[in-house]
C-alpha cells in the first residue's frame, strides 16, 4: 500500500498544464557557473518557455510529457525569479539564489538535526544567514527509478528553521559561506540506519531488472507474513485512544498483558513494523526509610517519547528523546514502603520503539544508596498502533536511490558529502564496502555526468559497537569498524575525493556523537581544497610507507606540508600496535622522530607489521598534525 501511495503521489495532476520538480520551488539555490537545466512535465507537444534574469530557453514536451530546457551559466547572486510558461499557464518561482549546491546523504549521523547537538541553543540563536538554505528530501522508497520526489521544500536558515536542518550539513554550509561568500544550498537526502546498498542504483550493484523484481516479490511476501504475526500479537487488546492515563493508576489487573524484556526494542520481541503507543508496567521494592527519602528511577533510552508514573503519580517524561537516557527523581510523596507500581507510556513515531539502552541504565537509586536493577521482564500492552514494515526499506538494494537520489538528477551540484557506514560495519559487509563505496561514487558521478564531482565523506567516529573480536589477552583479532574505515579510505584512490577523520569526536556509548560542528568543519576544509582549489592543510597525517630498522618500524606519512604532533603534547604517541611474522599484535611504544613515527615493542624483536587505531573505539589514538587534525587509522599489512 505504501508503494502504491508513493507512486500515486508521483502522478502528474490532471489539471496541470505544466509542472516543475519540487527542487524548483520558492527559496531554491541553483548552482553557479554551470549550465542550468530546468525540466518538468506537461501535456505531450506543449511548448514551454523558461526565463531567468533576462535569459530565456525553450522546450517542447515529448511523448511522455517530459520537457527540458537549458539556461546559460550564471554567476552567484540573487534573489531572482524563474518563470515557466506553457500555453496560458505560468509558474513563477521566487526568491531564487545562485551559489553552490551540495548534496548531503547517508544515515542518521548525516540526518541528525542541529537541535539535538552540542551547543545547539547558541547555534540556533545566531542562525541569521538567509543565504544558507536547506532542502529536506522526505524518507521514501521505490522499487523502480522515480522522476519525482515524494515531497520537500526549501527552507531559509533562521532561528525558527535551522533546528531541523542536518547538523553536519548546516555547519558545513556555514564554513563554506564564510570561505566563499556565496549562497550555499544543502539538499539533505538521508535516512537513519540505511545501508549503502539502498543508495545504489541497479547498475552500480550489477543487478538486472528481473533479479530486482524477484527480490522485491520475495520481500513483499516475507513482509506480509511478519506483519500478520505482529497483528496477531496485538489483536488480544482492544484499541484505545492514544494519550490516555487509564493504565497509569496504582492498582491494575495486568493478567491479559504480555511479558516483554526490558531493555530491548519491541521490534526485536515479535512486534516488528509496529509504531504508535504502548504501555509498560513493573514494580520495585523499597524500605520505609528509602521511601521516605525519595529515589531516582533510571528508565533507559526510550524511543521516542515517554511519560512515567509511580503509584499513579506522574514523575516525568521526555519528547522525542529516543537516544537520551531517562533519569527521573521520585519524591517521597509518590512512594511507599513495600511494592511500588511503575507505569510508562511510550510513543514511537517510526523506526525502533520501546524501552531500550543498556541494562545499567535501568535502575532504582535510593537517596545515598546503591542502584538496584530494573532490567528484566516487564508487563506490556498496546493501545493505539499501526503495523507496516516501511522502516526496513532503508536496507534493501536500490530502494532509496530510486526515490531519494534519482529524482534529484540532473539538478547541478557543486559536490556531495556523505556520512554513512555504521549499518555496513559487520565482518563481511565491512569488506564489501570498499568496492560498493567506490562503485556508488562512480555511479552518482555518472548520473550527473560529472566524472570528477567532488565527493567527501566523514569516516566513522569512535564507538563501542560490540563488534571487536578479541583473544584471551584482550587483543583485537577483528574489528569491523576498523575494516570499514579502511574501506572508506580506499576510495581516496578516486579523483576529487577526501575524508574527514572523526575518531576523536565520537562517543563510546552513543552511535550518534553530538559534536557535529567539528565534522562539518573538517568536511568544509576538505571541500575548500578539493572543490575550490585552496592550498591548505585539509586532513591529518596519512600513512604512506614503513621501513624496518632492526627491532623498530619507522613509519612515514603524507603531511601536506604540516608536521606530526600528539594531541596531549610531547612526542610519545599512543594507539599503535606491532606484530612479527606470527601476526600477533602487541601494544607498542611509539614516538615522533621528525616527520616519522618510530614503533617498537619488547614482545616483537623482529617486526613485520604495524597498525594504528585498529578497533571500533580507538580512544587512546592521539596522532595529529600541528593543525589538530587526527591521523587516519591504518594497518601496514592486510592480514
C-alpha positions in Angstrom: 0.0 0.0 0.0 2.8 2.4 0.9 4.4 1.9 -2.5 1.0 2.4 -4.3 0.5 5.7 -2.4 4.0 6.8 -3.3 3.5 6.1 -7.0 0.2 7.9 -6.9 1.9 10.9 -5.4 4.3 11.0 -8.3 1.4 11.1 -10.9 1.0 14.3 -12.9 -2.1 16.2 -11.7 -4.7 16.0 -14.4 -5.4 19.8 -14.3 -1.8 20.9 -14.6 -0.6 22.3 -17.9 3.0 22.4 -16.7 4.7 21.1 -13.6 8.2 21.6 -12.1 10.2 19.3 -9.8 10.0 20.3 -6.2 13.6 21.4 -6.2 12.5 24.3 -8.4 10.4 26.0 -5.7 10.5 29.2 -3.8 13.8 29.8 -2.0 15.8 27.5 -4.3 19.5 27.7 -4.7 20.9 27.0 -8.2 24.5 26.0 -8.9 26.6 28.9 -10.1 28.9 28.9 -13.2 27.3 25.8 -14.7 24.6 25.5 -17.5 21.3 25.3 -15.7 18.9 22.6 -16.8 15.3 23.3 -15.9 12.8 20.5 -16.6 9.4 19.3 -15.8 6.2 17.8 -17.2 3.4 19.0 -19.4 0.9 17.6 -21.9 2.8 16.0 -24.9 3.6 18.5 -27.5 3.2 21.5 -25.2 5.7 24.4 -25.9 7.4 25.6 -22.8 9.3 28.8 -22.2 11.7 29.4 -19.3 13.1 32.8 -18.3 15.6 33.6 -15.6 17.2 37.0 -15.0 16.8 38.1 -18.6 17.9 34.7 -20.1 15.4 32.5 -22.0 15.2 28.9 -23.1 12.5 26.9 -24.8 11.5 23.3 -24.9 8.6 21.0 -26.1 7.2 18.2 -24.0 7.9 14.8 -25.6 5.5 11.9 -26.0 5.9 11.0 -22.3 5.2 14.6 -21.2 8.7 15.5 -20.1 10.4 18.6 -21.2 13.9 20.0 -20.5 15.4 23.4 -21.2 18.9 24.6 -20.5 19.7 28.1 -19.4 23.2 29.5 -19.7 25.6 29.5 -16.7 25.0 32.3 -14.2 27.3 33.9 -11.6 26.4 33.8 -7.9 23.8 36.3 -6.8 20.1 36.9 -6.4 17.4 36.8 -5.4 15.9 36.1 -8.9 12.7 34.6 -10.3 12.2 31.6 -12.6 9.2 32.0 -14.9 7.9 29.0 -16.7 5.1 29.4 -19.3 3.2 26.7 -21.1 0.1 27.8 -23.1 -1.9 30.0 -20.8 -0.4 28.7 -17.6 2.6 30.4 -15.9 4.6 29.3 -12.9 6.8 31.8 -11.0 9.5 30.5 -8.6 10.5 33.3 -6.3 13.5 34.2 -4.1 15.9 32.1 -6.1 19.6 32.3 -5.3 22.6 31.3 -7.4 25.5 29.9 -5.4 26.8 26.4 -4.5 24.6 23.4 -4.1 25.8 20.4 -2.1 24.1 17.0 -1.7 24.3 15.7 1.9 23.4 12.0 2.1 23.9 8.9 4.3 22.4 7.6 7.5 21.4 9.0 10.9 24.6 10.9 11.6 24.0 13.0 8.5 20.3 13.2 9.2 20.9 14.2 12.8 19.2 17.6 13.4 21.0 20.7 14.7 18.5 20.9 17.6 20.0 17.7 19.2 23.7 18.7 19.1 26.2 20.2 21.4 25.8 24.0 21.5 22.5 23.9 19.7 20.9 26.7 21.6 23.6 29.2 20.8 24.0 27.9 17.2 20.3 28.3 16.6 20.1 31.7 18.1 22.8 33.0 15.7 21.4 31.4 12.6 20.7 34.6 10.8 22.0 33.9 7.3 19.3 33.9 4.6 21.9 32.8 2.1 22.1 29.3 3.6 19.2 27.2 2.5 18.2 23.6 3.2 16.0 21.1 1.2 15.0 18.0 3.2 14.1 15.0 1.0 11.4 13.0 2.8 12.1 9.4 3.6 10.7 7.5 0.7 11.4 4.4 -1.4 10.5 2.8 -4.6 11.5 -0.4 -6.4 11.9 1.4 -9.8 13.7 4.7 -10.5 11.4 7.7 -10.0 11.2 11.0 -11.7 9.6 13.0 -8.9 10.4 13.4 -5.2 7.7 12.4 -2.7 7.9 15.8 -1.1 10.3 18.5 0.2 10.7 22.3 0.2 13.5 24.8 0.6 13.9 26.4 4.0 15.9 29.6 4.6 18.2 29.5 7.6 16.8 31.3 10.6 16.4 30.6 14.4 12.9 29.3 13.5 14.1 26.8 11.0 17.7 25.6 11.5 16.9 23.3 14.4 15.6 20.8 11.9 18.5 21.1 9.4 21.0 18.4 9.1 23.6 19.5 11.7 26.6 18.3 9.7 25.1 19.9 6.6 24.5 23.2 8.3 27.9 23.5 9.9 29.4 22.6 6.5 27.4 25.3 4.8 28.4 27.9 7.4 32.0 27.2 6.9 31.7 27.5 3.1 29.7 30.7 3.3 32.5 32.2 5.4 35.1 31.0 2.9 33.4 31.7 -0.4 30.9 34.5 0.3 28.3 32.9 -2.0 24.9 31.4 -1.2 25.0 27.7 -0.2 22.2 25.2 -0.6 22.2 21.8 1.1 20.0 19.1 -0.3 19.6 16.6 2.6 18.7 13.2 1.3 19.4 10.9 4.3 17.7 8.1 6.2 18.9 6.8 9.6 20.0 3.2 9.7 20.3 2.9 5.9 22.7 0.5 4.3 24.9 1.7 1.3 23.1 -0.9 -1.0 19.9 1.1 -0.6 21.6 4.2 -2.0 23.0 2.5 -5.1 21.3 2.0 -8.5 20.8 -1.3 -10.1 23.8 -0.9 -12.5 26.1 0.1 -9.6 25.2 -3.1 -7.9 25.4 -5.2 -11.0 21.7 -6.2 -10.8 19.3 -6.6 -13.7 15.6 -5.8 -13.6 14.4 -9.4 -13.4 16.7 -10.1 -10.3 15.4 -6.9 -8.6 11.8 -7.8 -9.3 12.2 -11.3 -7.9 13.9 -9.9 -4.8 11.1 -7.4 -4.2 8.5 -10.1 -4.7 10.1 -12.3 -2.1 10.5 -9.3 0.2 6.8 -8.3 -0.1 5.8 -11.9 0.8 8.1 -12.0 3.8 6.8 -8.6 5.0 3.2 -9.8 4.7 4.0 -12.8 6.9 5.8 -10.7 9.5 3.1 -8.1 9.6 0.5 -10.8 10.1 2.4 -12.2 13.1 2.6 -8.7 14.7 -1.1 -8.1 14.1 -1.8 -11.5 15.7 0.0 -10.5 18.9 -1.8 -7.2 19.3 -5.2 -8.5 18.4 -5.7 -9.6 22.0 -6.0 -5.9 23.1 -8.8 -3.6 22.0 -7.6 -0.3 20.6 -7.8 2.7 23.0 -7.3 6.3 22.1 -3.7 7.5 22.4 -2.7 9.9 25.2 -4.8 8.4 27.9 -3.8 7.7 31.5 -6.1 4.7 32.4 -3.1 2.4 32.7 -1.1 4.8 35.0 -3.3 4.0 38.0 -1.8 2.5 41.2 -3.6 -0.9 41.3 -4.2 -2.5 37.9 -5.0 -6.0 36.7 -2.4 -6.9 34.1 -3.4 -10.5 33.7 -4.0 -10.1 30.0 -0.8 -8.1 29.4 2.2 -9.7 27.7 5.6 -10.2 29.1 8.4 -8.2 27.5 12.1 -7.9 28.1 13.4 -4.5 29.2 15.7 -3.0 27.8 15.1 -4.1 24.2 13.2 -2.6 21.3 9.8 -4.1 20.9 10.5 -4.9 17.2 13.1 -7.5 18.4 10.4 -9.2 20.5 7.8 -10.0 18.0 6.3 -6.6 17.3 8.1 -5.9 14.0 6.8 -3.0 12.0 4.8 -1.6 14.9 4.6 2.2 15.6 2.4 4.1 17.9 1.6 3.9 21.6 2.1 1.1 24.1 2.4 0.8 27.9 4.9 -0.9 30.2 4.5 -1.8 33.9 6.6 -3.2 36.6 7.1 -2.9 40.4 10.1 -2.2 42.6 10.5 -2.7 46.4 11.5 0.0 48.9 12.1 0.0 52.6 10.3 2.6 54.7 13.4 4.7 55.1 14.1 4.6 51.3 10.5 5.6 50.5 10.7 8.5 53.0 13.9 9.8 51.4 12.9 9.6 47.7 14.6 7.8 44.8 15.8 8.3 41.3 14.5 6.0 38.6 16.6 5.2 35.5 14.4 4.2 32.6 16.9 3.7 29.8 16.7 5.2 26.3 13.0 5.4 25.4 12.2 5.5 21.7 10.8 8.1 21.1 8.5 9.8 23.7 7.5 8.8 27.2 5.5 9.7 30.3 6.1 7.8 33.6 4.0 7.4 36.7 4.8 5.8 40.1 1.8 4.6 42.2 -0.4 6.7 39.9 1.5 9.9 40.3 3.3 11.5 37.3 7.1 11.7 37.8 8.5 12.7 34.4 8.6 12.4 30.7 10.5 13.4 27.6 9.5 14.3 24.0 11.5 12.8 21.1 14.5 11.8 23.1 15.0 8.4 21.6 18.7 8.3 22.4 18.7 10.1 25.7 18.8 8.0 28.9 15.9 8.9 31.3 16.6 9.5 35.0 13.6 10.8 36.9 13.6 11.9 40.6 10.6 10.5 42.5 9.6 12.4 45.6 8.7 10.7 48.9 5.1 11.8 48.4 4.8 9.3 45.5 6.4 6.4 47.3 5.6 3.8 49.9 7.3 1.0 51.8 7.0 -2.3 50.0 5.9 -2.7 46.4 5.7 0.4 44.2 3.9 0.4 40.8 5.8 1.9 37.9 3.9 2.6 34.6 5.5 4.0 31.4 3.6 5.2 28.4 5.8 5.0 25.2 5.0 6.6 21.9 7.1 5.6 18.9 6.8 7.6 15.7 9.0 5.4 13.4 12.0 3.1 13.4 12.7 1.2 16.6 10.3 1.6 19.5 10.2 0.8 23.2 12.4 1.0 26.3 15.9 0.4 25.0 19.5 1.3 26.0 21.8 -0.6 28.3 20.7 -2.7 31.3 22.7 -0.5 33.6 20.6 2.5 32.5 17.5 0.9 34.2 17.6 1.2 37.9 16.1 2.4 41.1 18.6 4.5 43.2 17.6 5.3 46.8 19.0 8.5 48.2 22.5 7.8 49.3 22.2 4.1 48.4 23.4 1.8 45.7 21.5 1.4 42.5 19.3 -1.7 42.1 18.5 -3.1 38.6 15.1 -2.7 37.0 16.1 -4.6 33.8 14.2 -7.9 33.3 10.6 -8.9 32.4 8.0 -6.2 32.5 4.3 -6.2 31.5 3.3 -4.8 28.2 0.3 -3.9 26.0 -0.5 -1.7 23.1 -3.2 1.0 22.9 -3.1 2.7 19.5 -0.6 1.3 17.0 -0.1 0.8 13.3 1.8 -2.1 11.6 3.8 -1.6 8.4 7.3 -2.8 7.5 8.3 0.5 6.0 11.4 1.2 8.1 13.4 -1.7 6.8 13.2 -0.5 3.3 16.4 1.5 4.0 18.3 -1.8 4.0 17.2 -3.1 0.5 19.1 -2.7 -2.7 18.3 0.4 -4.8 15.1 1.5 -2.9 16.4 4.8 -1.5 18.4 5.6 -4.6 15.3 5.2 -6.8 13.1 7.6 -4.7 15.6 9.9 -3.0 18.6 10.3 -5.3 17.4 9.6 -8.9 14.7 12.3 -8.8 17.4 14.9 -8.0 19.1 14.4 -11.3 20.2 16.4 -13.3 20.0 19.3 -10.8 23.6 20.6 -10.9 25.7 20.2 -7.8 29.0 21.6 -6.5 29.7 18.3 -4.8 28.4 15.7 -2.3 29.1 15.0 1.4 28.4 11.5 2.8 28.2 10.2 6.4 27.3 6.5 6.4 28.8 3.1 7.1 27.6 2.1 10.6 24.9 -0.1 9.0 27.5 -1.9 7.0 30.1 -2.3 9.8 29.9 -6.0 10.2 32.6 -8.5 9.2 31.5 -9.3 5.6 29.8 -6.0 5.0 32.9 -4.0 6.0 35.0 -5.8 3.4 32.4 -5.5 0.6 32.1 -1.8 1.4 35.3 -0.8 -0.3 34.0 -1.9 -3.7 30.5 -0.8 -3.1 31.5 2.7 -2.0 33.8 3.3 -5.0 31.0 1.9 -7.3 28.5 4.3 -5.7 30.7 7.3 -6.1 31.4 6.4 -9.8 27.7 5.7 -10.3 26.5 9.0 -8.9 29.1 10.9 -10.9 27.9 9.1 -14.0 24.3 10.0 -13.2 25.2 13.7 -13.0 27.6 13.5 -16.0 30.3 14.9 -13.7 33.2 12.4 -13.6 35.1 14.4 -11.0 32.2 15.7 -9.0 33.8 16.4 -5.6 32.8 13.6 -3.1 33.7 14.0 0.5 32.8 11.8 3.5 33.1 11.5 7.3 35.0 8.4 8.4 33.2 6.5 11.2 33.6 8.1 14.6 34.7 6.1 17.7 32.0 4.0 19.3 31.9 0.8 21.3 29.9 -1.3 18.8 30.5 -4.6 20.4 31.8 -5.9 17.1 35.5 -6.2 18.1 36.6 -9.8 18.4 39.4 -10.2 20.9 41.7 -13.1 22.2 42.1 -14.2 25.8 44.5 -11.4 26.4 42.1 -8.8 25.2 44.0 -8.1 21.9 41.8 -7.3 18.9 41.7 -10.0 16.3 39.0 -8.5 14.2 37.3 -5.1 14.1 34.5 -4.5 11.6 34.5 -0.8 12.3 38.3 -0.5 11.6 37.9 -2.5 8.4 35.1 -0.3 7.3 37.2 2.8 8.0 39.9 1.2 5.8 37.3 0.6 3.1 36.2 4.2 3.2 39.8 5.4 3.0 40.4 3.1 0.0 38.0 5.3 -2.0 40.6 8.1 -1.8 42.2 6.4 -4.9 39.4 8.1 -6.9 39.9 11.7 -8.1 38.4 14.6 -6.3 37.8 12.8 -3.0 38.6 13.4 0.6 37.6 12.2 4.0 37.1 13.8 7.4 38.6 11.6 10.2 36.4 11.8 13.3 37.7 9.1 15.6 38.4 11.8 18.2 34.9 13.3 18.3 32.9 10.1 18.8 31.0 8.9 21.9 32.0 5.4 23.2 28.4 4.8 24.3 26.3 6.6 21.7 26.5 5.9 18.0 25.3 9.5 17.5 28.0 11.8 18.8 26.7 15.2 19.5 29.7 17.2 18.2 28.6 17.7 14.6 30.3 21.1 14.3 33.7 19.5 14.1 32.5 17.1 11.4 31.1 19.9 9.3 34.2 22.0 9.8 36.5 19.2 8.6 34.4 18.4 5.6 34.4 22.1 4.7 38.2 22.1 4.9 38.3 19.2 2.5 35.8 21.0 0.2 37.9 24.1 0.2 40.8 22.0 -1.1 39.1 19.5 -3.4 36.2 21.6 -4.8 37.6 25.2 -4.5 41.4 24.5 -5.1 42.6 26.2 -1.9 46.2 25.4 -0.9 45.6 24.4 2.7 46.1 21.5 5.1 42.7 19.7 4.9 43.4 16.4 6.6 45.5 14.8 9.3 48.6 12.6 8.7 48.0 9.8 6.2 50.2 6.7 6.4 52.4 6.2 3.3 55.3 3.7 3.9 57.1 1.6 6.5 60.8 0.7 6.9 62.1 -2.0 9.3 65.3 -0.9 11.1 66.3 -3.7 13.5 63.6 -4.1 16.1 61.9 -0.9 15.1 59.3 0.1 12.5 59.8 3.5 11.0 56.6 5.0 9.5 56.3 7.8 7.1 53.2 10.0 6.4 51.8 12.3 3.8 51.8 15.6 5.9 50.6 18.1 3.3 53.4 20.4 4.4 52.4 20.2 8.1 54.1 18.3 10.8 53.4 15.5 13.3 52.1 16.1 16.8 50.5 14.5 19.7 47.1 15.7 21.0 48.3 15.9 24.6 51.7 17.2 23.7 55.2 15.6 23.8 56.5 13.0 21.4 55.1 9.8 22.8 52.2 8.6 20.6 49.5 6.1 21.6 47.2 3.7 19.8 50.0 1.8 17.9 50.4 -2.0 17.8 53.2 -4.1 16.3 53.5 -7.7 15.2 56.0 -10.1 13.9 55.5 -12.7 11.2 53.3 -14.7 13.7 50.7 -12.0 13.0 50.1 -11.5 16.7 49.8 -7.7 17.5 51.1 -6.3 20.8 50.8 -2.8 22.3 53.7 -0.8 21.1 55.8 2.2 22.3 55.7 4.9 19.6 57.3 8.3 19.4 57.6 11.1 16.9 61.0 11.5 15.3 60.9 14.4 12.9 58.5 13.5 10.1 58.3 9.8 11.2 56.9 7.7 13.9 59.2 5.0 15.4 57.3 2.0 16.7 58.7 -0.9 18.8 57.8 -3.5 21.5 60.0 -5.8 23.6 57.5 -8.5 22.7 58.3 -8.2 19.0 62.1 -8.3 18.3 61.6 -8.7 14.5 58.7 -6.5 13.5 56.7 -7.2 10.3 53.6 -5.1 10.6 52.1 -2.1 12.4 48.6 -0.9 12.9 47.1 2.2 14.4 43.7 2.9 16.0 42.6 -0.5 14.9 39.5 -1.0 16.9 35.9 0.3 16.9 36.6 2.9 19.6 40.3 3.9 19.5 40.1 6.4 22.3 43.8 6.3 23.1 44.9 7.1 19.5 46.4 10.6 19.6 48.5 11.2 16.5 47.6 14.5 14.9 49.2 17.3 12.8 50.0 20.7 14.1 46.6 21.9 12.9 45.0 19.4 15.3 43.6 17.1 12.6 43.8 13.4 13.5 45.6 10.8 11.6 43.5 8.2 9.8 43.5 4.7 11.2 45.6 2.3 9.2 47.5 -1.0 9.1 50.6 -1.7 7.1 49.5 -5.3 6.1 46.1 -6.6 5.3 46.3 -9.8 7.2 
